[in-house]
Amino acid sequence: MKRNPSYYIALIITPSFVLTFLCIAGLFTSPLVVDDLEKFCMGLTTIMSTAVMIGIVAENIPKTKVLPKLSKLKPHRKFLRQN
């Protein structure tokens, strides 16, 4: 069985990017907003939805004993060997 990268892009990377963008955009909205509680609520909701999405993804991604090919890149070697 071969993994389909577009599947992971559509279901993991794109929603994560959108949620992160919303969280950052919420911090830099115009200061004319009367209530700062709205910014706080939007940031908190975004962080909670990201945590839920990561939990769902972690349950559904197949577990393997072999490291992925991405770990063969030089920047990742040092980090992975320390663990």
Residue pairs with C-beta under 8 A, 6 or more apart in sequence:
11 57
12 57
15 53
16 50
16 53
19 46
19 49
19 50
19 53
20 46
20 50
22 42
22 46
23 42
23 43
23 46
23 47
23 50
26 39
26 42
26 43
26 46
27 39
27 43
29 39
33 39
67 80
70 76
71 77
71 80
